[in-house]
């Protein structure tokens, strides 16, 4: 006899069909946004996007890819340091993000000391083995930032520096609501980030803008249930913050992780790719730990960049994709000049980027592969 738990598997077809039936029975036309590359991957990979469109539900992808929202200026900063002979450590996706004329991958082929790492621990191990400076390009949302803060707090090597490129999700959501470029009926909040920050930071958004929100996990049933919960809120005239991902996310989040994060970092106004400066949406190293700040240590090298303006590569619509104003297919470069093997922008580089996801799960001409 099958266990009753079979009905609760997160990819159970029968359970999915029941949720989709409920969504169809709601008979609504609604538009929701998520801010998580993993949510987008699930939507496209499992065919949920088309299924939901047929039910009257449009899911827009927001700035949920940390590699993608890193600005052209930050890419140029790390390239300048690499060209100066400084050892650069970065996540695999970052080394392929194209800058104005180059990338870390290209710089490495030309002799720059660029090393791919899987974590800040790997970067610190490299710093311990050599005497020269090592810079870690520190990219990510609230999910990964506490581990970097912890490493700095407990005592990183003197020759170890980070180039902070961190972003905070709630201020970006507020910016999206205030910009008012698209009409949204609800927000699907990221499970990973919410594991750290909990539910409280989202509440002001619902109160001020009357926007329903649901924190959702990443399996197909998580997303379908989260969407049904949003529909129910809208139909009942509510604007609450609900938690579908209860098996992981607690209301208070992870207080210890937040504490160490804010002990080492403090909020700062910062641009996101495709966005203007968003108040309090970035993190900079506090004065107490400034000795590990690459921007402070190498300010003379980086100074010339301050007067320069950096934008997207000509024709690249990554910024508009991140603001949910365009779909990847709207870009004239998509799948032609811009592919994962020859990316024109970070949205095609990162596996959490909307263009990369769309390309991987779309049909391609004979002889061409993702």
C-alpha positions, -999 to +999 in steps of 0.1 A: +000+000+000+013+034-010+022+057+019+000+087+023+032+108+022+033+101-015+006+127-019+030+153-005+060+148-026+070+181-040+068+168-076+037+147-072+017+149-105-017+143-089-012+169-062+000+194-089-031+187-110-053+194-080-036+228-073-038+237-110-075+228-111-080+252-081-061+279-100-082+274-131-114+274-110-104+308-096-110+322-132-087+353-128-063+373-148-034+382-125+003+391-128+029+381-101+066+387-098+093+365-083+128+377-075+147+344-076+166+327-104+158+293-090+121+301-091+125+310-128+143+278-135+115+257-119+088+276-138+105+271-172+121+237-167+089+220-155+066+237-180+047+256-152+050+289-171+029+278-200+004+260-178-001+291-157-004+314-187-032+292-199-049+297-165-046+335-168-016+338-145+015+357-157+047+353-138+073+380-143+110+376-134+125+403-113+161+410-102+166+377-086+201+368-099+230+381-079+254+377-108+231+396-131+224+426-109+262+432-104+268+464-122+292+471-152+312+493-129+319+465-104+329+442-133+354+469-144+367+473-109+377+437-106+392+437-142+414+467-133+427+448-102+433+417-123+453+437-149+474+451-121+486+416-113+465+411-082+452+376-076+414+375-081+391+348-068+355+346-079+326+323-084+325+305-118+297+325-133+314+358-125+345+351-146+324+349-178+304+381-173+315+405-200+328+439-191+332+468-215+359+451-235+369+420-216+360+395-188+379+378-160+379+347-182+396+365-210+420+383-186+430+349-173+438+336-208+460+367-212+479+359-180+460+375-152+459+355-119+422+347-118+410+316-098+375+301-096+363+293-061+332+276-048+331+295-015+348+323+005+366+295+024+384+285-009+395+321-014+409+323+021+428+290+016+445+305-015+454+337+005+470+315+032+492+298+007+507+329-008+522+362+005+507+385-021+472+401-019+442+381-028+408+397-037+375+378-035+348+393-056+320+390-030+287+387-048+253+377-034+221+384-016+214+379+021+218+341+016+255+341+012+266+373+029+266+359+065+293+333+056+316+360+042+309+382+073+317+353+096+350+346+078+361+382+082+350+385+118+369+354+130+401+367+114+409+364+077+446+366+066+460+401+064+465+397+026+429+387+021+405+414+008+369+414-005+354+436-032+318+439-017+291+435-044+263+424-020+227+433-025+197+433-001+164+421-015+137+441+004+149+476-007+149+464-043+113+452-039+104+486-025+120+503-055+101+481-079+068+491-062+077+528-062+089+528-098+055+515-109+066+504-143+045+472-142+012+463-126+016+435-101-010+416-081+014+399-058+050+389-051+066+355-048+094+359-023+126+339-024+130+310-001+168+311+003+169+348+012+139+344+035+157+316+054+180+343+066+158+374+069+125+357+078+091+373+072+092+406+090+111+427+063+084+420+038+055+433+060+061+470+054+056+464+016+022+448+021+011+475+045+023+505+024+015+492-011-013+467-004+006+439-022+000+403-013+032+383-007+040+346-004+074+331+005+078+300-016+101+270-019+116+259-052+099+226-061+070+227-086+044+221-059+060+249-038+055+274-066+020+262-076+009+264-040+025+298-035+006+311-066-027+297-054-021+313-020-016+347-037-047+342-058-067+335-026-053+366-009-063+388-039-098+373-041-103+378-004-091+414-005-060+407+017-025+419+015-005+397+039+029+380+040+023+342+040+049+315+042+044+284+020+080+273+027+074+265+063+096+235+063+126+258+060+117+294+067+108+307+102+091+340+109+123+354+126+146+340+100+181+333+112+189+359+139+225+347+144+233+350+107+218+385+106+237+396+136+271+386+122+262+401+088+254+435+103+284+434+126+307+433+096+286+451+070+264+482+070+238+492+044+247+516+016+230+531-013+239+513-045+230+507-081+217+475-095+222+466-131+192+481-150+181+501-119+190+536-106+206+538-072+184+521-046+187+534-011+201+510+015+202+481-009+239+473-007+264+465+020+298+480+027+324+469+052+322+486+085+352+507+097+362+481+122+370+456+094+381+481+067+415+465+065+399+438+044+381+462+020+396+459-015+382+493-025+401+509+004+433+489+000+435+496-037+418+530-039+446+545-060+442+518-086+405+521-087+404+560-086+403+565-124+370+545-126+351+570-105+347+595-133+336+570-159+301+559-169+295+522-177+265+508-193+252+476-210+269+463-241+252+477-272+220+459-279+219+440-246+185+442-228+196+425-196+187+456-175+152+456-189+148+418-183+158+423-147+131+450-143+106+427-159+100+451-188+113+427-214+114+390-219+146+373-231+131+367-265+125+405-269+162+410-271+175+411-307+207+394-296+190+365-278+200+331-292+219+348-321+249+369-311+242+361-275+244+325-263+258+308-231+290+301-251+292+337-263+273+358-237+267+395-243+254+401-208+252+384-174+216+374-179+229+348-204+260+339-182+245+329-149+224+297-146+201+319-125+198+345-153+165+347-172+182+346-206+203+316-198+173+297-184+151+305-214+179+294-238+186+261-220+150+250-221+141+263-256+145+244-289+176+253-309+185+249-346+201+216-356+237+215-346+233+242-319+231+233-282+228+250-249 
